[in-house]
Amino acid sequence: MALEMKPACERCKAGLAQEGEAYICSFECTFCRNCAIEMRRKCPNCGGGLVARPRRDVPPSAA
C-alpha cells in the first residue's frame, strides 16, 4: 500500500509540495512543519506522534 501524499496541511490548509517538508501520523493525517511544532508533534485526530513524511523523487517533466 502506497503512502498518500496529501497536498495540504489538515490544520491551516497551507499547500505542501510532494518533495517538501511535512509531518504525518500512522493514519496519514498530514500537517505542515509550523502546525506540527505548534501541536508539539501530536496528532489532534488520533493522539499519535507526528513524524517527518518521507519524500518521493519528482520525475523531471517531459519537455
VEXGU-712075 format. One record per atom (N, C-alpha, C): residue in three letters; atom name; x, y, z. Coordinates in steps of 0.001 Angstrom, whole numbers, plus 500000, padded with zeros to 6 digits. Layout:
R residu atome     px     py     pz
R    ALA    CA      X      Y      Z
...
END
This chain:
R residu atome     px     py     pz
R    MET     N 500846 498828 500000
R    MET    CA 500000 500000 500000
R    MET     C 500897 501242 500000
R    ALA     N 500652 502160 499096
R    ALA    CA 501457 503373 498987
R    ALA     C 500952 504448 499946
R    LEU     N 501871 505241 500417
R    LEU    CA 501559 506360 501293
R    LEU     C 500862 507449 500485
R    GLU     N 499738 507951 500990
R    GLU    CA 499035 509041 500311
R    GLU     C 499760 510348 500605
R    MET     N 500209 511024 499563
R    MET    CA 500935 512287 499708
R    MET     C 499927 513424 499602
R    LYS     N 499339 513805 500718
R    LYS    CA 498300 514837 500722
R    LYS     C 498902 516199 500371
R    PRO     N 498160 517009 499608
R    PRO    CA 498708 518251 499087
R    PRO     C 498597 519466 500006
R    ALA     N 497914 519332 501166
R    ALA    CA 497720 520487 502042
R    ALA     C 497704 520066 503510
R    CYS     N 498088 521004 504361
R    CYS    CA 498051 520797 505806
R    CYS     C 496597 520686 506242
R    GLU     N 496292 519696 507064
R    GLU    CA 494923 519490 507527
R    GLU     C 494476 520546 508528
R    ARG     N 495409 521283 509095
R    ARG    CA 495062 522271 510108
R    ARG     C 494933 523679 509523
R    CYS     N 495960 524145 508811
R    CYS    CA 495957 525521 508310
R    CYS     C 495685 525615 506810
R    LYS     N 495620 524464 506143
R    LYS    CA 495338 524372 504703
R    LYS     C 496472 524884 503815
R    ALA     N 497654 525106 504387
R    ALA    CA 498809 525519 503577
R    ALA     C 499164 524411 502602
R    GLY     N 499560 524795 501400
R    GLY    CA 499957 523818 500404
R    GLY     C 501244 523116 500792
R    LEU     N 501328 521828 500477
R    LEU    CA 502508 521024 500779
R    LEU     C 503018 520402 499484
R    ALA     N 504207 520781 499092
R    ALA    CA 504797 520202 497890
R    ALA     C 505127 518736 498154
R    GLN     N 504981 517904 497152
R    GLN    CA 505268 516474 497297
R    GLN     C 506678 516251 497818
R    GLU     N 507635 517042 497363
R    GLU    CA 509020 516895 497806
R    GLU     C 509343 517785 499005
R    GLY     N 508338 518515 499509
R    GLY    CA 508556 519431 500620
R    GLY     C 508427 518783 501988
R    GLU     N 508688 519568 503006
R    GLU    CA 508633 519092 504388
R    GLU     C 507185 519029 504869
R    ALA     N 506822 517915 505481
R    ALA    CA 505502 517715 506070
R    ALA     C 505623 516663 507157
R    TYR     N 504626 516591 508024
R    TYR    CA 504621 515642 509130
R    TYR     C 503336 514836 509091
R    ILE     N 503450 513524 509394
R    ILE    CA 502300 512623 509340
R    ILE     C 502249 511738 510588
R    CYS     N 501037 511214 510854
R    CYS    CA 500882 510195 511900
R    CYS     C 500709 508850 511205
R    SER     N 500493 507809 511954
R    SER    CA 500374 506467 511364
R    SER     C 499100 506302 510530
R    PHE     N 498139 507224 510667
R    PHE    CA 496921 507182 509864
R    PHE     C 497012 508126 508664
R    GLU     N 498188 508685 508413
R    GLU    CA 498476 509588 507293
R    GLU     C 497817 510949 507422
R    CYS     N 497422 511348 508641
R    CYS    CA 497000 512730 508856
R    CYS     C 498244 513563 508555
R    THR     N 498086 514670 507855
R    THR    CA 499234 515407 507325
R    THR     C 499197 516862 507744
R    PHE     N 500347 517366 508215
R    PHE    CA 500439 518739 508707
R    PHE     C 501743 519382 508253
R    CYS     N 501708 520712 508129
R    CYS    CA 502931 521451 507790
R    CYS     C 503839 521495 509024
R    ARG     N 505062 521920 508815
R    ARG    CA 506052 521979 509884
R    ARG     C 505580 522876 511030
R    ASN     N 505076 524072 510694
R    ASN    CA 504664 525013 511734
R    ASN     C 503541 524453 512592
R    CYS     N 502545 523860 511969
R    CYS    CA 501435 523279 512736
R    CYS     C 501916 522105 513580
R    ALA     N 502782 521267 513023
R    ALA    CA 503309 520126 513781
R    ALA     C 504033 520609 515042
R    ILE     N 504806 521669 514910
R    ILE    CA 505525 522210 516065
R    ILE     C 504540 522786 517076
R    GLU     N 503547 523567 516594
R    GLU    CA 502555 524156 517498
R    GLU     C 501766 523086 518242
R    MET     N 501549 521932 517609
R    MET    CA 500804 520836 518240
R    MET     C 501722 519890 518999
R    ARG     N 502996 520306 519135
R    ARG    CA 504001 519507 519847
R    ARG     C 504134 518103 519268
R    ARG     N 504026 518039 517930
R    ARG    CA 504165 516797 517156
R    ARG     C 503241 515677 517640
R    LYS     N 502013 516076 518027
R    LYS    CA 500991 515113 518439
R    LYS     C 499757 515330 517562
R    CYS     N 499300 514275 516908
R    CYS    CA 498157 514367 516003
R    CYS     C 496884 514685 516795
R    PRO     N 496152 515731 516403
R    PRO    CA 494914 516064 517115
R    PRO     C 493772 515092 516804
R    ASN     N 493911 514317 515747
R    ASN    CA 492857 513377 515353
R    ASN     C 492926 512062 516104
R    CYS     N 494139 511502 516225
R    CYS    CA 494274 510174 516841
R    CYS     C 495140 510170 518105
R    GLY     N 495845 511274 518347
R    GLY    CA 496709 511339 519521
R    GLY     C 498080 510738 519299
R    GLY     N 498323 510212 518103
R    GLY    CA 499623 509618 517788
R    GLY     C 500685 510665 517517
R    GLY     N 501914 510206 517446
R    GLY    CA 503034 511103 517176
R    GLY     C 503120 511471 515707
R    LEU     N 503568 512696 515447
R    LEU    CA 503809 513152 514085
R    LEU     C 505289 513030 513785
R    VAL     N 505598 512440 512649
R    VAL    CA 506982 512260 512212
R    VAL     C 507139 512849 510810
R    ALA     N 508375 513105 510433
R    ALA    CA 508641 513661 509108
R    ALA     C 508121 512712 508035
R    ARG     N 507385 513267 507086
R    ARG    CA 506866 512476 505969
R    ARG     C 508013 512174 505012
R    PRO     N 508141 510924 504584
R    PRO    CA 509196 510606 503625
R    PRO     C 508953 511353 502316
R    ARG     N 510001 511614 501602
R    ARG    CA 509892 512344 500338
R    ARG     C 509988 511379 499178
R    ARG     N 509331 511732 498105
R    ARG    CA 509418 510968 496864
R    ARG     C 510139 511823 495853
R    ASP     N 510934 511176 495026
R    ASP    CA 511561 511898 493936
R    ASP     C 510490 512301 492947
R    VAL     N 510553 513530 492496
R    VAL    CA 509608 514012 491498
R    VAL     C 510273 513819 490139
R    PRO     N 509658 513040 489246
R    PRO    CA 510289 512812 487940
R    PRO     C 510348 514123 487154
R    PRO     N 511434 514320 486407
R    PRO    CA 511526 515530 485600
R    PRO     C 510418 515541 484560
R    SER     N 509889 516731 484314
R    SER    CA 508805 516825 483338
R    SER     C 509331 516561 481936
R    ALA     N 508514 515910 481166
R    ALA    CA 508899 515605 479773
R    ALA     C 508835 516892 478967
R    ALA     N 509918 517254 478369
R    ALA    CA 509949 518508 477593
R    ALA     C 510115 518231 476129
END
